[in-house]
C-alpha cells in the first residue's frame, strides 16, 4: 500500500507540468485535483513553479499578428444568444472524492490515466515546453548581461562628461570673472576715451586744414617756379646781342591794345608780351601768326586778370621770310589758318 502510494505520488509530480499548461483532459485532471486537495506541500510548490514558467512561455515565441477575420468571428460569437435548453441545463458538479480514498480504489480495466506520460505527443509537448523555457531563460540572461555591460559603459561615459562639465563650468566662471573686470575697467576709462575721441576729431580736422593749405602752397610754389624759370629764360634771352624787337599795334577791335615781340634770328626763339588785351569769350583763344607768303601759326595764348598775355615761342619761322606778325581770335585750340578777326598787327 505504501509502495503504491509512493509510486502514485511520483506519478503526480510528473503530470504536474501538463496540468499547469492545461494539456490534460477532464478524466486525467480529476485524480491530480483530488491529490492537491489533500494539501501536499511538495506538489503545491512544484505546481507554483510550473505555472510561473508556463506564464513566461509566450514571451519566448515570436509575435504573430492576429488574422483580420478574428475580430468579426468574436463579435459574431458574442452576438449569438444561447438557446433555452443550454441556458436551463444545470452545470454538472465535479465529482467529489474524499482525501485518501482514491488510493484504495481498484484500478479500472481501461488504461491508467498516467499512461498519457508515455504517449509520443505528450513527450514532444513536454520537450518543446522545457526547450522553450530554457531558451527563453538563456535569452533573458543574455539580455540582462548586455544591459549590464551597456549600463556600465553609460555610467563611465556619464562620469567622464560630468568631469568635463565641471571643468567647463570652472572655465566659464573664470571667464566671467575676467569679463567683469574688463567691463569695470572699460567703464572707468569710458570718460577718458570720450575725451580722447574729441581731441582726435579736432586733430583730424586741423590736419585736413593743414593739408589743404599745403596743397595750395605747393600749387603756388609750382606757379612761382614756372614764372621764375620763364623770367630766367627771358633774362638770358634779353642778354643776347642778336635780339630784335617788333611792335604790334591794336586794330579797330582793340585800339588800346599793344604787344612786343622779341626774337633771336640765330636761336629762332621769341617772346611775345601783350597788354590791354580784350577779355576772351568762352571757348575762344588768341593765336599768333607769322605771315610769310601765307600765315604760319606761332602759338596760342590767353590773358590774365590784368589783360596781359605772355607767350614763349621755341621755334619761329625765319625772320628773313616773314613780312609781318598778326594776332587773331580763334576757337579754342587754334586753327591751321586764320578764321577770326585781327586784333594786333606788326611789321618788321
Number of C-alpha atoms within 10 A of each C-alpha: 8 8 8 11 13 11 11 15 17 12 16 19 16 15 21 22 22 21 20 19 16 11 16 18 11 9 9 17 17 17 17 18 13 18 21 17 14 11 11 11 10 11 19 16 10 16 20 13 14 17 16 12 21 20 13 14 19 13 12 15 11 7 8 6 6 8 7 8 8 10 11 10 11 10 10 10 10 10 9 8 8 10 8 8 8 9 10 9 8 8 8 6 6 8 8 8 14 11 13 13 9 13 15 10 8 7 11 7 6 6 9 10 17 15 10 16 15 9 10 10 11 15 13 11 13 17 12 12 18 16 12 20 20 15 15 19 16 12 13 13 12 12 12 12 12 12 12 12 12 12 12 12 12 12 12 12 12 12 12 12 12 12 12 12 12 12 12 12 12 12 12 12 12 12 12 12 12 12 12 12 12 12 12 12 11 13 12 11 11 12 11 12 13 11 11 12 12 12 12 12 12 12 12 12 12 12 12 12 12 12 12 12 12 12 12 12 12 12 12 12 12 12 12 12 12 12 12 12 12 14 12 12 14 15 11 10 19 16 10 11 8 12 18 14 14 17 18 24 20 21 17 12 12 15 14 13 20 21 23 17 20 21 26 21 17 9 13 15 17 22 20 20 16 21 18 17 23 15 15 14 10 8 9 15 19 24 26 25 22 23 19 16 10 11 17 18 20 21 19 21 17 19 18 11 7 10 15 18 18 17 18 19 18 13 15 20 16 13 16 9 11 19 14 18 22 23 27 19 23 21 15 16 13 20 14 8 13 19 12 14 13 20 23 25 20 19 13 13
